[in-house]
């Protein structure tokens, strides 16, 4: 579905621009209201927030995926999320207004967007269940089955944060 949407956006020529981020550079910082959507041409990024003690990775993105601060996109308000490049990235950018005009222009586009959002919601619920119910080993095995490419694209310390475990625990699980 992601590739179908990307092809449609390419055909409609609604990309605003292409940008490049260096490793560790921020696409979005806490307190900003970035409502753009980004398509990752190369590299990888993480979405996280901070509390008083640590950073909490809630989403990881890599080549051929969309990424953005969904809370800001939906609410048009500032967000506590950070989006940071893990590796050097090339990203296509589409503004919220141009994207929504595109989605509204054709019932097939609307249906595709609804399917993608439904899948995203389902994935988020599954992740929440994993974190609340499953052991670290079960969380690791489920992510490995769901997204094996993640382990090729993203350093272990960010995967561990995403899985709510220490890097040492992830390392032990991978060795088994």
Protein Blocks (a to p, Z undefined) as FASTA:
>chain_A
ZZmmmmmmmmnopafbdcdddehiafbdghiacfbdcddfbdcdddddddfkbccdfbdc
dehiacddfklmmnopacfbdcddfbdcddddddfklmmmmmmmpmklmmmmmmmmmmmm
mmmmmmmmmmmmmcfklmmmmmmmmmmmlmmmpcfklmmmmnopafklmmmmmmZZ
